[in-house]
Amino acid sequence: MLSSSLIYVALMHHPVYNKQNVVVTTAITNLDLHDIARTSRTFGLGGYYVVNPMPAQRELAGRILSHWVTGFGAEYNPNRGEALGRVEVVAGLEDVIASIEARHGARPKLIATAARDIPGSVGYGEMQKMMEDGSPYVLCFGTGWGLTEEFIEECDHLLRPIKGPGEYNHLPVRGAVAIILDRLLGDRA
């Protein structure tokens, strides 16, 4: 059986592309912190990591989280504080891997996501079956214009992209996280 507590989300701000296909580091956004934390908590994930190598960006995220976890926001909206209290802000993917490995005694398997078609991607039903093996997994989501090809190649698996009925395909990352978690863990009754 698929255990949601063995699944983690990593929101990658580097290495990602900008719209000119140049590798950049993107900024952390308040909406992504809040919405992905709430979605991760709703689906009972093991955790949500925000990955950004820039110290000033990590400090900003820490101040936002502190407001909701221990500051005025904790009293004002305890539900939000409960979700945001599970967010970890780290410098790199190696920090995510080390943290999960320390918790579970096993290196997590990395699942890349992309909005573009890439050969070798796996469908959601097949991924669900793979994830029933009792291993920890990290769903890696890119910001900007997506994860770099090199990053995707280093992952263990790649999920098939989310497609709508038309040609337009530019979901906000927080929307993609919600859709993918629902496809993998949602109640289908």
Secondary structure, DSSP 4 states (H G I P E B T S, - for coil): ---GGGEEEEEE-SSEE-TTS-EE-PPP-HHHHHHHHHHHHHTT-SEEEEE-S-HHHHHHHHHHHHHHHTSHHHHH-HHHHHHHTTEEEESSHHHHHHHHHHHHSSPPEEEE--SS--TT-B-HHHHHHHGGGS--EEEEEE-TT-B-HHHHHHSSEEBPPP--SSS-----HHHHHHHHHHHHH----
